[in-house]
Amino acid sequence: MKKALITGSNGTVGKALRHYLESQNVEVVGWNRQVTPIDDYHVMEGFVRETAPDVLFHLATASQSTGRENESWLVNYEWTGELAWICRQLDVRFVFTSSVMVFTDDAPGPFTPESQADATEGYGYEKYQAEQRSFYQNPDAVVARLGWQIGKADGSNNMLNHLGKQAEENGEIRASTKWYPACSFLEDTVAALYQLAQGNSGLYLIDSNEKWTFYEIVSAINAKEETDWSIVPTEDFVYDQRMLDERVQVASLNKRLGTLK
């Protein structure tokens, strides 16, 4: 891989992926939606053709609304399908990041690549439909479902920011001892995406949580970051959200959180 095109390059995962790819001597180009529209096929195809990447990482979501009607569906589903087709036509590897949210809180985890997604509305439903569309448009696509990301990027949607905000606003963090969240550190997620982009097509699950509850993870982060959070164990959320995929080489949480046992 010598050159990569990234949608969502300013997002939580996108920034980390750009940094990782550049550390691997990969040239990175970001997709600027203000310059290259996502609803004009010919413009999009021309941009990908001109950029000539080896891989297109499609990470973007409708995180910043412009008020456009059905914008979430356009970004999460329609754009995804068009990009998958363009990559097929131009012989560019297409990597689409989906989400564990394709499963509802009522789905019986842990999940494997064979588990049937059950989201019927909202973000998870749009992501699942986009997965199906990606493979229909491009059988050689790589789809990677991600869990909650752990990182330090200010203002991003990651676990550390969420925990810090909760501690600041409430004076404590309530953490379930019955919830096993799908999650991984950003550095490990993007390393896995890099490897998957160079492997076989198909659906993959990226999750570093082998066996730990949310309470155990929050406590380990508290120790690692040397914060003074007040962590209250609860049993108010019971859910095994873990995603298991032996094909994905992703570091276990205890690699970065040494106090986990």
C-alpha positions, 0 to 999 in steps of 0.5 A: 500500500503506497497511497490511501484515500480516507473519508472522515479523516478528521474524525476520531478514527480517521485522525488516528488512521492517518497518523498510523498510515503515514508512520508506515510511509503511506501517502494519505489524502483526505476527502473534503466534502466541502470540495468534493460532493457526495451526491454527484457520482461523476464528480466522486468517480473523477476524484477517486480516479484522479487521486488513484489510491490503492485503498479507500478507507470509508470512515465518514458518518453524518456526525455534523449535520448540515440540515439536509433532508435524509442526510444520515441515510445519504451519508451512511448508506447511499454514499457508501454504496456509490464508493463501493461501486467506484472502487470496484470499477477502478480496482481500488480496495474498499474498506468500510467501517461499520459498527457494533450498533448493528446489534440492539441491546436485546441481541444475545452476545457475544457476537461473531461474524455469523451473528445476525444483525437486528437493528431496525432503525437509526444509526445501527440499521443504516450501517447494516444496510450499508454493509449489505450494499457494500458487498452487493456493489463490490464483492471484494469489499472489506467491512470492519465492525468497530466498538467504542474507541479508547483514545485521548483526542479532545472533543472526539467520541471516545471512551476517555472523553466520555468518562472524564465528562461524566466524572466532571458533571456528576462527581462520579462514574457509574459503571456496570459490572454486567456489561461487557462492552465492545471496545479497543484502543484507537492505536490498535483499531487502526493497526488492524484496519491497515492489516485488513486492507491488505488481506481477504475481502469479507466481514470482520470484527475489531474488538480488544475486549476478551472478558472484562466488564465495563467496571473493570475497564473503567477502573483500569483506565483510572489507574493507568491515567492516574485520575481520581475518579469516583467509580460506582459499580452498578448492575443497571445495564446487563449486556454482553456486547463483545465481538469475537473474530479470531481472524483479526489480529488486534491487541488485547485490552490488557496490553495497554491496561496492565491492571486487567487480569 
